[in-house]
Amino acid sequence: NQSTSYPKPAARHGQSVIKLNDDSLMMLGGLKTKIFDDYWILKMTGEVWTWVQIKVNNKKWSNTQIWCNPACRVIYS
């Protein structure tokens, strides 16, 4: 098992995960006994991988159903 830092996201399913680069993933939303509208970055370097929660401003405008929408990374050149 890979060790990860605290704090870390609560257990869930249905989340969207996007590969940002070779060492980082972004996780959006999910569902368990409640709908999550949080955003996390997992930095996969070193012995202990690090979770970083992304602060969301104006949460009243956030998409509470992000967990059921597909996510992808688009790079414009």
C-alpha positions as CSV (number, residue, x, y, z in Angstrom):
1,N,0.0,0.0,0.0
2,Q,1.1,3.5,-0.8
3,S,1.3,5.9,2.2
4,T,-0.5,9.2,1.8
5,S,-0.6,12.4,3.8
6,Y,-3.3,13.8,6.0
7,P,-5.7,15.5,5.6
8,K,-7.0,13.4,2.8
9,P,-10.4,13.1,1.0
10,A,-13.1,11.0,2.6
11,A,-13.8,7.6,1.0
12,R,-16.2,7.8,-1.9
13,H,-17.2,6.5,-5.4
14,G,-18.2,8.1,-8.6
15,Q,-15.5,10.8,-8.4
16,S,-13.8,12.2,-11.5
17,V,-10.0,11.9,-11.7
18,I,-7.9,13.8,-14.1
19,K,-4.2,13.2,-14.8
20,L,-2.5,16.6,-14.6
21,N,1.1,15.3,-15.3
22,D,3.2,12.3,-14.6
23,D,3.3,13.1,-10.8
24,S,-0.2,14.6,-10.1
25,L,-3.9,13.8,-10.3
26,M,-6.9,16.0,-9.6
27,M,-10.0,14.4,-8.0
28,L,-13.4,16.1,-8.2
29,G,-16.5,15.3,-6.2
30,G,-17.9,11.9,-5.6
31,L,-20.6,10.3,-3.5
32,K,-21.0,8.2,-0.4
33,T,-23.7,9.0,2.1
34,K,-23.6,12.6,0.8
35,I,-22.6,14.3,-2.4
36,F,-19.1,15.8,-2.3
37,D,-18.3,19.0,-4.0
38,D,-14.6,19.1,-3.0
39,Y,-11.5,19.2,-5.2
40,W,-8.2,17.6,-4.3
41,I,-4.7,17.3,-5.9
42,L,-2.6,14.1,-5.2
43,K,1.1,14.7,-5.6
44,M,2.7,11.3,-6.3
45,T,6.3,11.9,-5.4
46,G,8.5,10.8,-2.5
47,E,7.8,8.0,0.1
48,V,4.5,9.6,1.2
49,W,2.2,10.9,-1.5
50,T,0.6,14.3,-0.6
51,W,-3.1,15.3,-0.8
52,V,-3.8,19.0,-1.1
53,Q,-7.3,20.3,-1.0
54,I,-8.1,23.1,-3.4
55,K,-10.0,26.0,-1.9
56,V,-13.2,26.8,-3.8
57,N,-14.5,30.3,-3.6
58,N,-18.3,31.1,-3.9
59,K,-19.3,27.5,-3.3
60,K,-23.0,28.5,-3.6
61,W,-22.2,28.6,-7.4
62,S,-20.3,25.3,-7.5
63,N,-21.6,22.3,-9.3
64,T,-22.8,20.0,-6.6
65,Q,-23.4,17.3,-9.2
66,I,-19.8,17.3,-10.5
67,W,-19.4,13.7,-9.4
68,C,-21.7,12.5,-12.2
69,N,-20.2,14.5,-15.0
70,P,-17.3,13.1,-17.0
71,A,-14.0,15.1,-16.6
72,C,-11.1,15.4,-19.0
73,R,-8.0,17.6,-19.4
74,V,-7.8,19.7,-22.5
75,I,-4.5,21.3,-23.6
76,Y,-4.7,24.1,-26.1
77,S,-1.5,24.9,-28.0
